[in-house]
Amino acid sequence: MKYILRLLLCILFIPIFLLGCLKTFPVLEEPDPGEEGLVAFGLIVAKGGISNGIISGLEDSISTETKISSVTDPNRWISLNDPGKEMEGDGNYRFIWVQKLRLGNSEPNAPKYFTISRLPPKKPLILSSASYTYTTTHTYTTVNKYGNVQTHTSTVTHTSSVPIEYGPLEKEKFTFFNPGGLEIRFLGNFIAHPETPNLYYGGPYSGKYVLTDLHKYLNENPEQGKGLKNRFYGNEELSVKGAEIFFLKRFIKENRSRYWQDIAIKKLLILDPKTREAAIKAKIPIPNLSSEDPIKQN
């Protein structure tokens, strides 16, 4: 197994070494084998509103004010920056924010994902709010002892957290829970944005958000989303499958937990024929991809 994984990593990620060395690696804590799964998604937020179908001011959601909550009790929530907290009395489990590492200066707009482990069993959760930053500028004047007037400007950065609203069918679609051992469940890439045009277009939005699949928005607005396409899909197709393949490749490259890396590689080989063909051409023995096949620890 160790030989297989080493060769697969070489096939997939030789470009890493051409981009420069990574200084640190985010590592998810490894659970007891087979006892828990992991959930992940990409999320960007509209700071402004919608005009002619175009969403304005997209940026990464801020982890300190992005929250998930219990579906059965929305008052029970946790921010995705919180390292650990009890919820619904089922003991401690942790919500881990995994940020895309910068590979030198060659990828200044690399994607960020929320990756969540230590989820409670059989307890449905939902993304309940997203957030963004905005700045305000205050200008004032003073007069010194010589009678000279001086103008001063101060700029303050704020974080705004906006609740996400779901219809009955939408709530079911976006609900998630612990997927179980040996499983990484990628929910997708989403945009949180106003459902209707914002009357205060151009200013910070403070109403309620809805979620749209990022690939759906990019297919409808290809000229507006070239940067986002490269960032969240790379050369993969604009689809749920393409988003998951791209996430798995980055996750394998960035997260140095052997337990999760093994699971991600197995899932990638199932989803992506190109990667599987490359492994076959390199004469790498393909491991048993059954979900019942336990991950061998070394």
PyMOL commands that set and color helices and strands:
alter all, ss='L'
color gray80, all
select helices_A, chain A and resi 2-13+15-19+168-174+214-220+226-232+240-254+258-271+273-281
alter helices_A, ss='H'
color red, helices_A
select strands_A, chain A and resi 38-46+50-51+54-55+58-60+67-70+77-79+85-86+92-93+95-98+113-116+125-143+149-163+184-194+209-213
alter strands_A, ss='S'
color yellow, strands_A
deselect
rebuild
show_as cartoon
